């Protein structure tokens, strides 16, 4: 059994496992010993733990852990729920191995699996692991210091090439809501003005970035560059598939701009997809009753 695969025997273990996982992806299998499809997909689920070692896979019997199942809205088995930083990312019902693995890959991240940074913002997560790096681009980046070095809080950094301006085009693997961001950069050559654009069909050029209407323009101070939380216009950033960040200038007018780290904070637009829910066999709505309800509604509307 893989070390990242665990079977929970009591309700109290559920929140403990979510907390201990931190920014790692958690895949929870809400299952039942009496459920045939659950038993068929069980070895597939355990095998996935071996293939995705940087995620945590937990198996929860809904009869043994009824409180955990109820708190997560589990109404059928098997139900698979995906989490990061104790935040629900996605929900899948049914014993479909291909769909399950597709969802695991989607939320696992690129490469060897990424662990999200702690945001310190309740209800929101670090969205960097949800970025599809193959769909991203940075204009005017240095060959020695590309944008990928600024997506992790390590020793690397992003630096501009021929002048102080940069354009980052970040593509997400699903629709997200953007709440805030954190920037870390040197006080002298760090960004001064950011202009944000969303859902662009392609990477915009520098002229467009200068003149087009941005969804938000952000003036940064030297204190902001120490990793302070920078609030975004949350109400205007509710269904974002890609984010363009235009670095217009830097703090001192230096020849190049350096960005040590950028964290995008938010949450998935939806964690429940109605197509994942299967109609319970034999529970068809009576057509006569449905027609009657429609007539009543139409009569009510005409009287208004």
BAFI-3210 file (N, C-alpha, C; in Angstrom, 3 decimals, decimal comma, padded with zeros to 6 digits):
// residues 304
n [1|2|3|4|5|6|7|8|9|10|11|12|13|14|15|16|17|18|19|20|21|22|23|24|25|26|27|28|29|30|31|32|33|34|35|36|37|38|39|40|41|42|43|44|45|46|47|48|49|50|51|52|53|54|55|56|57|58|59|60|61|62|63|64|65|66|67|68|69|70|71|72|73|74|75|76|77|78|79|80|81|82|83|84|85|86|87|88|89|90|91|92|93|94|95|96|97|98|99|100|101|102|103|104|105|106|107|108|109|110|111|112|113|114|115|116|117|118|119|120|121|122|123|124|125|126|127|128|129|130|131|132|133|134|135|136|137|138|139|140|141|142|143|144|145|146|147|148|149|150|151|152|153|154|155|156|157|158|159|160|161|162|163|164|165|166|167|168|169|170|171|172|173|174|175|176|177|178|179|180|181|182|183|184|185|186|187|188|189|190|191|192|193|194|195|196|197|198|199|200|201|202|203|204|205|206|207|208|209|210|211|212|213|214|215|216|217|218|219|220|221|222|223|224|225|226|227|228|229|230|231|232|233|234|235|236|237|238|239|240|241|242|243|244|245|246|247|248|249|250|251|252|253|254|255|256|257|258|259|260|261|262|263|264|265|266|267|268|269|270|271|272|273|274|275|276|277|278|279|280|281|282|283|284|285|286|287|288|289|290|291|292|293|294|295|296|297|298|299|300|301|302|303|304]
n.u [000,844|000,576|002,263|000,913|-001,704|-004,631|-006,874|-009,758|-011,179|-012,788|-014,808|-013,393|-010,867|-010,991|-010,932|-008,457|-006,703|-007,122|-006,090|-003,394|-002,479|-002,102|-001,086|-001,127|-002,743|-005,745|-007,497|-010,530|-012,267|-015,450|-017,036|-018,669|-019,039|-021,084|-021,617|-021,505|-020,241|-018,438|-016,642|-015,545|-014,069|-012,277|-009,587|-008,453|-008,445|-006,669|-004,344|-003,883|-002,840|-000,225|000,748|000,544|002,298|002,575|000,158|-002,593|-004,450|-007,483|-009,644|-012,983|-015,412|-018,803|-020,602|-019,202|-018,148|-020,200|-020,797|-018,760|-019,289|-021,861|-021,376|-019,975|-021,790|-022,349|-024,279|-024,515|-022,832|-020,033|-018,528|-016,273|-014,230|-012,323|-009,661|-007,775|-005,714|-007,784|-009,944|-012,654|-012,334|-013,480|-015,944|-017,071|-019,240|-019,799|-018,463|-016,280|-013,377|-011,713|-012,685|-012,271|-009,447|-008,793|-009,735|-008,081|-005,562|-006,047|-006,244|-003,945|-001,722|001,131|003,997|005,744|003,794|002,430|002,765|000,593|001,083|000,534|-002,165|-003,310|-005,742|-008,957|-011,090|-010,064|-007,567|-004,143|-003,704|-001,768|-000,940|-003,038|-002,570|-002,045|000,847|001,811|000,130|000,783|002,501|005,184|006,057|008,972|010,690|013,709|016,131|017,624|016,203|013,269|009,592|008,556|010,166|009,253|006,956|007,112|008,047|010,976|014,550|014,755|013,960|011,944|012,947|012,955|013,867|014,791|013,802|011,953|009,405|006,910|004,871|002,668|000,975|-001,311|-002,726|-005,510|-006,537|-009,204|-012,266|-011,939|-012,225|-010,874|-009,312|-007,193|-003,682|-000,178|002,960|006,422|009,412|012,479|013,032|013,966|013,994|011,608|008,168|006,063|003,618|000,782|-001,286|-004,291|-005,828|-008,454|-009,448|-008,532|-008,262|-005,778|-002,268|-001,823|-000,346|002,260|001,478|-001,322|-001,697|-000,983|-002,959|-005,567|-008,713|-008,323|-009,209|-008,451|-006,220|-003,225|-001,417|001,715|003,469|006,660|006,321|004,274|005,694|006,879|005,436|002,914|-000,672|-002,443|-005,323|-007,800|-010,253|-012,745|-015,454|-015,462|-013,972|-014,894|-015,209|-012,873|-010,712|-008,235|-005,491|-004,027|-001,157|000,168|003,159|003,870|005,858|008,771|009,869|011,908|012,503|014,441|016,535|015,755|013,189|012,492|011,002|010,382|008,538|005,188|001,962|-001,193|-004,373|-007,401|-010,398|-011,980|-014,571|-016,831|-017,613|-019,199|-020,469|-023,278|-023,646|-022,291|-023,929|-025,988|-029,214|-031,382|-032,286|-035,551|-036,781|-038,234|-039,776|-043,205|-044,856|-047,371|-047,760|-045,646|-046,427|-048,728|-047,667|-046,262|-048,377|-049,655|-047,655|-047,463|-050,021|-049,911|-047,883|-049,139|-051,051|-049,650]
n.v [-001,196|002,197|004,936|007,321|006,686|006,245|004,716|005,724|005,391|006,595|009,530|011,766|011,635|012,678|015,597|015,963|014,718|016,371|018,771|018,107|017,557|020,012|022,093|020,131|018,142|016,547|013,586|012,306|009,362|008,593|005,903|002,633|-000,466|-002,035|-001,410|-002,265|-001,011|000,613|-001,212|-002,276|-000,156|000,352|-000,922|000,437|003,095|002,899|002,205|004,554|006,187|005,334|006,178|008,915|010,389|012,778|013,591|013,107|010,294|009,318|006,960|006,609|005,120|005,500|004,546|004,074|006,564|008,618|011,295|012,796|012,238|013,331|016,034|016,775|016,681|014,262|012,114|009,781|006,728|005,478|008,574|011,017|013,474|016,420|018,226|021,125|022,680|022,376|023,235|022,680|021,501|020,115|017,717|014,430|011,927|008,421|005,334|005,598|004,910|006,225|008,876|009,603|009,467|011,432|013,734|013,686|014,138|016,685|018,298|017,727|019,009|020,309|018,449|016,835|017,015|019,477|021,344|023,482|026,829|028,140|030,314|031,913|033,079|032,662|030,210|030,419|029,485|028,853|029,413|028,720|025,976|025,266|026,329|025,992|025,368|024,910|026,401|028,978|032,170|034,520|037,759|039,453|038,307|037,389|035,141|033,713|033,963|033,023|033,254|031,083|030,732|032,481|031,456|029,910|029,876|029,989|030,133|031,275|033,793|036,019|038,009|040,968|041,637|043,491|045,970|047,633|046,532|043,900|041,165|038,870|035,964|033,955|030,828|029,045|025,765|025,406|027,273|030,043|032,049|035,145|036,417|037,796|038,736|038,030|039,622|039,334|041,050|042,824|045,987|048,090|047,380|046,150|045,546|048,392|049,364|047,525|046,188|044,546|042,030|039,928|036,719|036,825|036,096|035,501|036,149|039,507|042,416|044,850|047,495|047,301|046,529|048,851|050,698|049,601|048,984|048,026|045,454|045,963|048,287|048,405|050,088|049,576|049,574|049,762|048,302|046,571|044,838|043,128|040,930|041,475|041,236|041,841|043,261|042,227|043,099|041,518|041,090|041,521|039,528|036,871|034,660|033,384|032,342|032,839|034,952|038,049|039,755|042,837|044,342|047,488|049,342|049,903|050,335|052,286|053,168|051,670|049,830|047,156|044,920|043,026|040,103|038,220|036,425|035,424|035,060|033,840|034,163|032,548|030,800|027,808|028,208|026,559|023,715|021,618|019,775|019,519|017,561|015,413|014,069|011,321|010,227|008,676|005,348|004,574|006,828|008,656|011,711|012,167|012,625|013,768|015,229|017,013|018,515|019,675|021,325|023,139|024,401|025,687|027,458|029,082|030,256|031,700|033,515|035,006|036,330|038,137]
n.w [000,000|-000,879|000,712|000,679|000,645|002,466|004,759|006,308|009,512|011,347|012,022|013,043|011,926|009,388|009,064|010,213|008,381|006,115|007,084|007,666|005,133|003,957|001,364|-000,549|-003,082|-002,235|-002,607|-002,012|-001,465|-001,082|-000,019|000,040|001,680|000,853|-001,713|-005,036|-007,435|-006,043|-004,929|-007,217|-008,308|-006,349|-006,258|-008,424|-007,577|-005,411|-006,781|-008,200|-006,244|-006,102|-008,544|-008,431|-006,437|-005,018|-004,174|-001,863|-001,052|000,195|001,700|002,528|004,345|004,130|005,944|008,246|008,761|009,052|009,747|008,516|005,831|005,555|006,133|003,887|001,909|000,643|-001,245|-002,611|-003,512|-005,393|-004,338|-005,307|-003,996|-004,342|-002,859|-001,783|000,588|002,458|001,049|-001,076|-004,336|-006,464|-007,592|-008,040|-009,087|-009,296|-010,692|-012,687|-014,103|-016,056|-016,193|-013,544|-013,310|-015,151|-013,839|-011,591|-012,788|-013,790|-011,474|-010,143|-011,161|-013,047|-014,259|-011,717|-009,858|-007,819|-004,819|-003,271|-002,090|001,207|001,681|003,633|003,472|004,256|002,831|000,293|-002,136|-003,169|-006,506|-008,307|-008,765|-010,415|-012,812|-016,243|-017,507|-020,083|-021,598|-021,092|-021,315|-021,540|-022,306|-023,263|-021,415|-019,725|-021,026|-019,213|-016,873|-016,751|-016,681|-015,245|-013,053|-011,193|-010,201|-008,015|-004,590|-004,416|-004,985|-007,487|-010,036|-012,029|-014,735|-016,691|-020,145|-022,505|-021,704|-019,046|-019,026|-018,810|-019,901|-018,665|-019,408|-018,088|-017,976|-016,822|-015,689|-015,323|-014,852|-012,679|-009,654|-008,820|-006,023|-004,658|-004,619|-004,128|-004,167|-004,482|-004,592|-005,388|-003,753|-005,315|-008,071|-008,449|-009,607|-010,336|-011,372|-012,160|-014,697|-015,207|-017,184|-018,351|-019,669|-022,346|-025,843|-026,787|-026,191|-025,459|-027,097|-026,310|-026,913|-026,914|-024,255|-022,969|-023,747|-023,812|-022,084|-018,840|-016,503|-013,976|-012,480|-010,751|-008,395|-006,973|-003,892|-002,190|000,120|-000,575|-002,169|-000,464|-000,047|000,871|001,131|-001,775|-002,749|-005,069|-007,594|-006,787|-007,489|-010,205|-011,193|-011,592|-013,261|-014,569|-017,060|-018,089|-017,183|-017,744|-016,933|-016,963|-016,563|-016,120|-015,381|-013,239|-009,804|-009,626|-012,153|-013,354|-015,684|-016,141|-014,913|-011,993|-010,720|-008,020|-006,962|-007,505|-006,326|-006,962|-005,700|-005,007|-005,960|-007,276|-009,747|-009,587|-007,633|-007,996|-010,583|-012,480|-014,368|-013,372|-011,665|-011,331|-012,339|-010,056|-010,436|-011,578|-010,569|-012,108|-013,074|-013,014|-016,058|-016,470|-014,108|-014,343|-016,602|-015,574|-013,580|-015,156|-016,507|-014,360|-013,571|-015,862|-015,918|-013,577|-014,182|-016,223|-014,785|-013,349]
ca.u [000,000|001,358|002,239|-000,022|-003,064|-005,063|-008,259|-010,221|-012,084|-013,682|-015,059|-012,390|-009,670|-011,167|-010,384|-007,026|-006,002|-007,155|-005,174|-002,019|-002,105|-001,693|-001,360|-001,177|-004,054|-006,349|-008,593|-011,283|-013,212|-016,528|-017,379|-019,470|-018,743|-022,260|-021,775|-020,745|-019,330|-017,369|-015,660|-014,854|-013,107|-011,373|-008,169|-008,016|-008,188|-005,438|-003,232|-003,619|-001,985|001,166|001,140|000,540|002,828|002,514|-001,220|-003,014|-005,667|-008,113|-010,844|-013,871|-016,663|-019,851|-021,321|-018,354|-017,876|-021,430|-020,738|-017,888|-020,004|-022,967|-020,832|-019,473|-022,901|-022,321|-025,622|-024,443|-021,487|-018,910|-018,361|-014,888|-014,137|-010,943|-009,407|-006,461|-005,812|-009,097|-010,951|-013,172|-012,053|-014,250|-016,803|-017,370|-019,976|-019,785|-017,245|-015,714|-011,925|-011,106|-013,056|-011,601|-008,032|-008,735|-009,882|-006,864|-004,531|-006,402|-005,987|-002,621|-000,763|002,107|005,230|005,712|002,775|002,836|002,098|000,212|001,519|-000,543|-002,565|-003,730|-007,032|-009,968|-011,978|-009,390|-006,346|-003,132|-004,157|-000,635|-000,983|-004,118|-002,140|-001,563|002,065|001,986|-000,700|001,206|003,521|005,682|006,745|010,140|011,393|015,102|016,346|018,192|015,266|011,917|008,489|008,299|010,942|008,518|005,728|007,373|008,811|012,322|015,613|014,721|013,184|011,662|013,555|012,694|015,043|015,293|013,402|011,353|008,053|006,670|003,484|002,482|-000,303|-001,459|-003,908|-005,945|-007,107|-010,651|-012,683|-011,639|-012,525|-009,634|-009,558|-006,069|-002,388|001,008|004,123|007,706|010,372|013,377|012,409|014,415|013,677|010,342|007,086|005,415|002,236|000,270|-002,587|-004,811|-006,832|-008,893|-010,118|-008,071|-008,134|-004,352|-001,432|-001,893|000,965|002,533|000,653|-002,672|-001,641|-000,877|-004,099|-006,878|-009,322|-007,958|-010,201|-007,944|-004,854|-002,767|-000,140|002,390|004,484|007,756|005,793|003,538|006,653|007,360|004,493|001,643|-001,838|-002,935|-006,713|-008,271|-011,677|-013,316|-016,751|-015,223|-013,051|-015,668|-015,237|-011,607|-009,987|-006,831|-005,172|-002,868|-000,576|001,087|004,033|004,071|007,119|009,272|009,859|012,909|012,812|015,625|016,504|015,001|012,330|012,662|009,866|010,853|007,461|003,812|000,961|-002,551|-005,236|-008,810|-011,063|-012,680|-015,911|-017,810|-017,058|-020,170|-020,926|-024,540|-023,535|-021,704|-024,934|-026,803|-030,572|-031,612|-033,137|-036,931|-037,281|-038,650|-040,867|-044,425|-045,030|-048,617|-047,527|-044,764|-047,225|-049,618|-046,867|-045,955|-049,586|-049,861|-046,654|-047,816|-051,195|-049,453|-047,126|-050,056|-051,804|-048,752]
ca.v [000,000|003,435|005,712|008,439|006,118|005,981|004,326|006,366|004,526|007,388|010,880|012,742|011,546|013,365|016,947|015,848|014,435|017,569|019,758|017,653|017,578|021,373|022,497|019,001|017,694|015,423|012,937|011,527|008,395|008,252|004,593|001,779|-001,887|-002,682|-000,844|-003,009|-000,140|001,065|-002,276|-002,461|000,919|000,479|-001,156|001,498|004,259|002,665|002,244|005,953|006,740|005,019|006,944|010,345|010,349|014,076|013,813|012,245|009,573|008,786|006,157|006,862|004,367|006,416|003,951|004,234|007,998|009,249|012,750|013,345|012,146|014,294|017,398|017,043|016,600|013,003|011,547|008,514|006,166|006,244|009,998|011,449|014,918|016,886|019,352|021,713|023,590|022,165|023,851|021,741|021,908|019,423|016,656|013,467|010,744|007,308|004,519|005,681|005,075|007,197|010,216|009,846|009,786|012,726|014,772|013,685|014,814|018,104|019,011|017,362|020,028|019,918|017,822|015,814|017,327|020,673|021,632|024,891|027,600|028,550|031,676|032,693|033,688|031,613|029,930|030,565|028,701|029,235|028,906|028,427|024,596|025,123|026,977|025,110|026,065|024,816|027,420|030,290|032,865|035,776|038,578|040,227|037,656|037,033|033,714|033,101|034,078|033,010|033,495|029,920|030,853|033,335|030,783|029,155|030,693|029,421|031,127|031,838|035,015|036,466|039,315|041,437|041,550|044,692|047,162|047,319|046,015|042,463|040,711|037,471|035,380|032,764|030,070|028,112|024,525|025,500|028,629|030,377|033,389|035,721|037,199|038,661|038,221|038,459|039,874|039,532|041,579|043,821|047,306|049,039|046,976|045,440|046,205|049,554|049,438|046,342|046,292|043,191|041,725|038,543|035,984|037,249|034,930|035,245|037,109|040,843|043,048|045,923|048,659|047,027|046,531|050,252|051,545|048,949|049,074|046,920|045,163|046,605|048,807|048,298|050,711|048,829|050,256|048,880|047,400|045,528|043,902|042,246|039,815|041,892|040,838|042,863|042,937|042,349|043,441|040,174|041,019|041,562|038,444|035,726|033,530|033,674|031,220|033,249|036,253|038,748|040,736|043,749|045,125|048,709|049,993|049,441|051,318|053,361|053,449|050,909|049,306|045,910|044,657|041,688|039,600|037,005|035,472|035,898|034,101|034,207|033,567|032,527|029,514|027,368|028,778|025,622|022,439|020,581|019,815|018,794|016,396|014,305|013,416|010,376|010,078|007,419|004,492|004,443|008,057|009,587|012,612|011,880|013,626|014,504|016,193|018,058|019,396|020,442|022,365|024,150|025,193|026,550|028,535|030,008|031,023|032,650|034,592|035,884|037,150|039,121]
ca.w [000,000|-000,954|001,960|000,526|000,600|003,834|004,989|007,529|010,267|012,179|011,509|013,485|011,089|008,100|009,124|010,515|007,131|005,274|007,674|007,518|003,715|003,596|-000,003|-001,478|-003,541|-001,518|-003,325|-001,036|-002,020|-000,166|-000,535|000,915|001,519|000,253|-003,062|-006,028|-008,180|-005,136|-004,790|-008,501|-008,576|-005,208|-006,597|-009,348|-006,739|-004,654|-007,726|-008,534|-005,191|-006,463|-009,738|-008,123|-005,063|-004,340|-003,728|-000,763|-001,395|001,404|001,471|003,656|004,293|004,579|007,069|009,423|008,949|008,574|009,930|007,468|004,552|005,574|006,085|002,541|000,965|-000,105|-001,328|-003,325|-003,549|-004,836|-004,627|-005,159|-003,781|-004,442|-001,952|-001,489|001,731|003,075|000,185|-002,071|-005,706|-007,491|-007,087|-009,093|-008,675|-010,234|-010,741|-014,035|-013,910|-016,967|-015,750|-012,266|-013,527|-015,831|-012,820|-010,771|-013,567|-013,890|-010,228|-009,632|-011,581|-014,059|-013,816|-010,683|-008,850|-007,103|-003,559|-003,219|-000,934|002,103|001,329|004,794|003,145|004,441|001,714|-000,999|-002,241|-004,136|-007,804|-009,184|-009,267|-011,384|-014,052|-017,301|-017,944|-021,529|-022,214|-020,595|-022,093|-020,977|-023,295|-022,810|-020,312|-019,937|-021,271|-018,006|-015,750|-017,324|-015,751|-014,394|-011,822|-010,249|-009,799|-006,784|-003,631|-004,322|-005,193|-008,825|-010,239|-013,390|-015,047|-018,050|-021,009|-023,164|-020,956|-017,748|-019,134|-018,938|-020,028|-018,284|-019,791|-017,256|-018,370|-015,783|-016,224|-015,170|-014,504|-011,286|-009,145|-008,297|-004,806|-004,296|-005,033|-003,390|-005,003|-003,818|-005,550|-004,785|-003,604|-006,333|-009,441|-008,468|-010,362|-009,729|-011,848|-012,852|-015,355|-015,328|-018,210|-018,219|-020,749|-023,667|-026,726|-026,993|-025,486|-026,058|-027,270|-025,354|-027,236|-026,418|-022,796|-022,532|-024,099|-023,650|-020,759|-017,962|-015,481|-012,764|-012,495|-009,364|-008,034|-005,924|-003,090|-001,790|001,136|-001,277|-002,749|000,597|000,065|001,459|000,348|-002,695|-003,036|-006,444|-007,735|-006,755|-008,189|-011,646|-011,537|-011,122|-014,200|-015,244|-017,653|-018,197|-016,596|-018,300|-016,016|-017,646|-015,682|-016,902|-015,022|-011,953|-008,721|-009,753|-013,547|-013,739|-017,047|-016,159|-013,761|-011,443|-009,948|-007,358|-006,687|-007,629|-005,879|-007,321|-004,684|-005,398|-005,789|-008,481|-009,903|-009,064|-007,206|-008,334|-011,969|-012,467|-015,231|-012,636|-010,855|-012,089|-011,857|-009,364|-011,260|-011,139|-009,962|-013,148|-012,722|-013,763|-017,109|-016,258|-013,038|-014,867|-017,455|-014,710|-012,930|-016,171|-016,727|-013,194|-013,621|-016,938|-015,487|-012,545|-014,843|-016,953|-013,833|-012,705]
c.u [000,883|001,201|001,276|-001,463|-003,470|-006,542|-008,693|-011,284|-013,035|-013,731|-013,945|-011,157|-009,774|-010,539|-008,895|-006,229|-005,994|-006,168|-003,727|-001,547|-001,654|-002,087|-001,356|-002,614|-004,497|-007,502|-009,281|-012,307|-014,232|-017,203|-018,265|-019,148|-019,891|-022,471|-020,877|-019,786|-018,175|-016,257|-014,886|-013,796|-012,077|-009,913|-007,608|-007,630|-006,875|-004,207|-002,883|-002,722|-000,515|001,646|001,217|001,008|002,748|001,092|-001,509|-004,360|-006,245|-009,419|-011,713|-015,161|-017,766|-020,651|-020,527|-018,129|-019,069|-021,382|-019,892|-018,604|-021,125|-022,457|-020,344|-020,555|-022,930|-023,704|-025,655|-023,008|-021,273|-018,988|-016,898|-014,868|-012,667|-010,766|-007,966|-006,647|-007,205|-010,231|-011,361|-012,949|-013,049|-014,988|-017,163|-018,110|-019,867|-018,434|-016,706|-014,216|-011,293|-011,423|-012,360|-010,153|-007,868|-008,838|-008,635|-005,749|-004,781|-005,989|-004,603|-001,581|000,192|003,275|005,003|004,688|003,243|002,069|001,833|000,777|000,303|-000,877|-002,861|-005,044|-008,109|-010,867|-011,347|-008,041|-005,360|-003,498|-003,007|-000,626|-002,081|-003,790|-001,599|-000,344|002,281|001,152|-000,344|002,319|003,948|006,457|007,823|010,805|012,833|015,228|016,841|017,220|013,834|010,840|008,236|009,060|010,245|007,236|005,918|008,253|010,178|013,346|015,566|013,920|012,981|012,310|013,232|013,996|015,506|014,877|012,656|010,003|008,005|005,180|003,444|001,080|-000,418|-002,784|-004,248|-006,595|-008,604|-010,996|-012,475|-012,141|-011,257|-009,942|-008,453|-004,785|-001,306|002,173|005,345|008,726|011,290|012,732|012,802|013,973|012,387|009,275|006,489|003,930|001,878|-001,066|-003,057|-005,894|-007,225|-009,517|-009,796|-007,895|-006,687|-003,564|-001,483|-000,495|001,093|001,712|-000,771|-002,709|-001,587|-002,206|-005,472|-007,395|-008,988|-009,073|-009,773|-006,518|-004,393|-001,439|000,471|003,412|005,588|007,298|005,014|004,471|007,276|006,417|003,205|000,492|-002,334|-004,345|-007,034|-009,763|-012,460|-014,606|-016,583|-014,353|-013,663|-015,630|-014,030|-010,970|-008,523|-006,675|-003,931|-002,415|000,448|001,853|004,460|005,422|007,607|009,465|010,800|013,232|014,072|015,438|015,690|014,206|012,538|011,456|010,268|009,755|006,118|002,883|-000,420|-003,492|-006,690|-009,405|-011,711|-014,082|-016,954|-017,115|-017,994|-020,653|-022,167|-024,492|-022,947|-022,748|-025,833|-028,199|-030,726|-032,620|-034,542|-037,523|-037,646|-039,788|-042,067|-044,699|-046,308|-048,433|-046,657|-045,548|-048,150|-048,886|-046,547|-047,170|-049,826|-048,906|-047,021|-049,026|-050,811|-048,722|-048,057|-050,823|-050,961|-048,733]
c.v [001,251|004,235|006,881|007,972|005,733|005,620|004,915|005,504|005,295|008,826|011,860|012,739|012,415|014,755|016,940|015,618|015,651|018,614|019,358|017,681|018,961|021,711|021,362|018,719|016,505|014,895|012,008|010,648|008,061|006,999|003,835|000,324|-002,621|-002,278|-001,580|-002,148|000,368|000,032|-002,500|-001,390|001,053|000,193|-000,121|002,738|004,092|002,712|003,679|006,610|006,474|005,882|008,446|010,535|011,671|014,502|012,841|011,617|008,968|008,105|006,232|006,067|005,224|005,851|004,056|005,706|008,800|010,773|013,404|013,343|013,176|015,718|017,773|016,888|015,340|012,356|010,218|008,024|005,429|007,717|010,353|012,975|015,305|018,154|019,849|022,695|023,585|022,807|022,864|022,308|021,340|018,248|015,729|012,281|009,666|006,634|004,452|005,927|006,145|008,621|010,570|010,225|011,125|013,873|014,852|014,435|016,325|018,870|018,735|018,412|019,477|019,168|016,746|016,087|018,460|020,842|023,125|025,553|027,949|030,009|032,538|033,408|032,615|031,465|030,050|029,860|029,356|028,600|028,530|026,968|024,356|025,818|025,922|025,775|025,991|025,850|028,819|030,877|034,121|036,520|039,419|039,620|037,371|035,537|033,006|033,092|034,169|033,097|032,317|029,996|031,714|032,672|029,909|030,008|030,060|030,519|031,784|033,123|035,256|037,829|039,691|041,489|042,923|045,995|046,714|046,622|044,494|042,219|039,227|037,046|034,039|032,081|029,052|026,880|024,417|026,929|028,873|031,778|033,915|036,667|038,216|038,067|038,691|038,575|040,005|039,943|042,563|045,200|048,261|048,663|046,147|046,204|047,376|049,628|048,162|046,680|044,871|043,099|040,253|038,041|036,541|036,014|034,553|036,291|038,464|041,430|044,236|047,180|048,483|047,085|047,947|050,985|050,923|049,127|047,824|046,682|045,759|047,097|048,945|049,024|049,967|049,708|049,259|047,894|046,259|044,445|042,982|041,073|040,177|041,483|042,022|042,460|043,155|042,673|042,152|040,073|041,030|040,398|037,104|034,509|033,636|032,385|031,555|034,668|036,810|039,812|041,555|044,542|046,357|049,358|049,401|050,618|052,495|053,732|052,752|050,274|048,021|045,758|043,214|041,341|038,261|035,967|036,157|034,768|034,644|033,446|033,643|031,160|029,110|027,975|027,853|024,328|021,296|020,784|018,942|017,548|015,194|013,510|012,549|010,294|008,714|006,601|004,402|005,698|009,095|010,463|012,294|012,986|014,440|015,572|017,338|019,043|020,275|021,585|023,495|025,039|026,166|027,727|029,574|030,859|032,064|033,822|035,555|036,804|038,213|040,424]
c.w [000,000|000,333|001,897|000,360|002,022|003,865|006,321|008,196|011,166|011,678|011,834|012,596|009,840|008,118|009,439|009,238|006,201|005,776|007,445|006,068|003,272|002,170|-001,009|-001,907|-002,700|-002,365|-002,333|-001,744|-000,941|-000,724|000,440|000,618|000,836|-001,208|-004,055|-006,833|-007,324|-005,044|-006,089|-008,744|-007,458|-005,558|-007,565|-008,552|-005,963|-005,561|-008,119|-007,494|-005,492|-007,625|-009,482|-006,671|-004,312|-004,013|-002,592|-001,133|-000,115|001,054|002,720|003,463|004,906|005,751|008,363|009,767|008,426|008,687|008,850|006,130|004,472|005,434|004,697|001,470|000,130|-000,066|-002,056|-003,284|-004,870|-005,224|-004,354|-005,039|-003,701|-003,604|-002,085|-000,354|002,345|002,279|-000,896|-003,477|-006,703|-006,857|-008,236|-008,498|-009,741|-010,315|-012,162|-013,918|-014,790|-016,544|-014,446|-012,483|-014,244|-014,831|-011,926|-011,496|-013,621|-012,642|-009,648|-009,984|-012,619|-013,430|-012,778|-009,605|-007,978|-005,812|-003,486|-001,974|-000,076|001,819|002,549|004,563|003,245|003,216|000,345|-000,966|-003,198|-005,478|-008,734|-009,642|-010,296|-012,704|-015,015|-017,937|-019,444|-022,272|-021,788|-021,456|-021,342|-022,044|-022,618|-021,575|-020,698|-020,164|-020,014|-016,831|-016,289|-016,248|-014,817|-013,073|-010,776|-009,751|-008,569|-005,883|-003,371|-004,609|-006,565|-008,885|-011,726|-013,584|-016,486|-018,838|-021,510|-022,491|-019,709|-017,839|-019,326|-019,183|-019,697|-018,677|-019,074|-017,572|-017,285|-016,409|-015,980|-014,761|-013,010|-010,959|-008,481|-007,143|-004,533|-004,861|-004,067|-004,363|-004,107|-004,866|-004,834|-004,781|-004,719|-007,748|-009,515|-009,224|-009,590|-010,104|-012,595|-013,501|-015,642|-016,394|-018,041|-019,505|-022,129|-024,557|-027,006|-026,215|-026,192|-026,200|-026,320|-025,641|-026,710|-024,899|-022,233|-022,669|-023,833|-022,231|-019,943|-016,954|-014,141|-013,009|-011,048|-009,186|-006,848|-005,198|-002,739|-000,716|000,506|-001,803|-001,715|000,822|000,758|000,538|-000,475|-003,118|-004,518|-006,458|-007,903|-007,566|-009,704|-012,127|-011,124|-012,043|-015,128|-015,762|-017,893|-017,674|-017,275|-017,310|-016,788|-016,600|-016,470|-016,635|-013,708|-010,998|-008,944|-011,189|-014,022|-015,108|-017,150|-014,858|-013,311|-010,572|-009,345|-007,203|-006,881|-007,205|-006,238|-006,391|-005,134|-005,157|-007,104|-008,541|-009,325|-008,697|-007,517|-009,755|-012,066|-013,353|-014,533|-011,873|-011,730|-011,491|-011,200|-010,167|-010,684|-010,564|-011,020|-012,646|-013,599|-014,770|-016,912|-015,194|-013,527|-015,724|-016,622|-014,042|-013,906|-016,411|-015,581|-013,222|-014,683|-016,559|-014,460|-013,182|-015,580|-016,020|-013,181|-013,505]
res [x|x|x|x|x|x|x|x|x|x|x|x|x|x|x|x|x|x|x|x|x|x|x|x|x|x|x|x|x|x|x|x|x|x|x|x|x|x|x|x|x|x|x|x|x|x|x|x|x|x|x|x|x|x|x|x|x|x|x|x|x|x|x|x|x|x|x|x|x|x|x|x|x|x|x|x|x|x|x|x|x|x|x|x|x|x|x|x|x|x|x|x|x|x|x|x|x|x|x|x|x|x|x|x|x|x|x|x|x|x|x|x|x|x|x|x|x|x|x|x|x|x|x|x|x|x|x|x|x|x|x|x|x|x|x|x|x|x|x|x|x|x|x|x|x|x|x|x|x|x|x|x|x|x|x|x|x|x|x|x|x|x|x|x|x|x|x|x|x|x|x|x|x|x|x|x|x|x|x|x|x|x|x|x|x|x|x|x|x|x|x|x|x|x|x|x|x|x|x|x|x|x|x|x|x|x|x|x|x|x|x|x|x|x|x|x|x|x|x|x|x|x|x|x|x|x|x|x|x|x|x|x|x|x|x|x|x|x|x|x|x|x|x|x|x|x|x|x|x|x|x|x|x|x|x|x|x|x|x|x|x|x|x|x|x|x|x|x|x|x|x|x|x|x|x|x|x|x|x|x|x|x|x|x|x|x|x|x|x|x|x|x|x|x|x|x|x|x|x|x|x|x|x|x]
***
